């Protein structure tokens, strides 16, 4: 059994035994190696596979559980006869302050 991901001093910690805290030197080395790689070009939109939506309107039957990817990090969850839309960001700015941030 893995240890808890909560650090006794507060916050979180990585529970994997092989995990380590990278240093600035590690970050710079990774950045340099990443820039030196030849990456495949991004596929054109028409080359990406398409799936057929399984959204059941207005609600999935009570015995069914469905998850539909809407885009980016948004999902429509249909569970127990209820629709739940998830998205970590529904505001004008990606910031804890309403007047600052991107």
N, C-alpha and C positions, 0 to 999 in steps of 0.2 A: 504494500500500500504506500502511495506517495504521501509525503508530508504536506501539511496545509500550505496553501499559497499565501497565507497571511503571515507577515513577519511579526514576531512577538513585540518588536519595538514600534510597530505601526507600519502601515503601507502594505505592499505586496512584494513577493519574491518569486523567482522562477523555481518551481519544485523539481525540475529535472536535475539529476546529479551531475550531468555533463555541462550544465549552464555556467557561464562566467560573465562578468561585467566587462564589456569591451572598453578599451582605453581610447584616447584620442588618436594614438598611433595606429591602433586597429582600424579606426574609422578612416583615417587618411590612406592607409594601405588598401582598404576595401575600395575606396573611392578611386584611387589610381588604377587598380586592377579592373574595376568596372568600366572606366573610360577607355581602357586599352582593348576591351573586348569588341569583336565585331558582332553586332546584334542583328538578328533577322529583321527585315522591315515589318512594320505592322501590316496585318492583312487588310485588304479593302473591305468595307462593310458588306458588300455582296458576297464575299467569300466566307463570312461567318455563318455557322449553322443557325437555323431558325427553328424554334419550337412552337407548337400550337398551344395557345393559352387554355388552361383548364379551369378558368374562373367560372364558378357556378353562381348564377345570379338569381336572386339577390344574396342568398346564403347557401353554403354547403349543407347537406342534410346533417342532422345532429350526430349521426354515427360516423361521419367522414371527417378527416383532417387533411386539409390541403394547404400547401405553401406555394405561392406564385411570386417569382422574382419580377418586380416592377421595373427596376433599374437602379444602378449604382448600389446603394446599400438599403434599398427599400423593398420590403416584402409585404404581400397581402396574405395574412394567415386566416384561414377559415377553420375554426375549431368549435365544436359543440354548438353549431348553429349561429355562431357570432363571427363577424368580420373584424379583424384587427390589422390596421395598417402600421407598419413599423418604419421609422426613419429617424436617425439620430440628429437630423438637422432640418428644422422647418422654420428657420428665422432668416432675417435679412443678412445677418453677419455670423461668421463662424468664430464666435468669441463669447466669453462669459459676460462681456460688457456690451450693452446695447449701442453704445456710441463709438466703439473702437473695434478694430480687427477687420479682417478681409470679409 
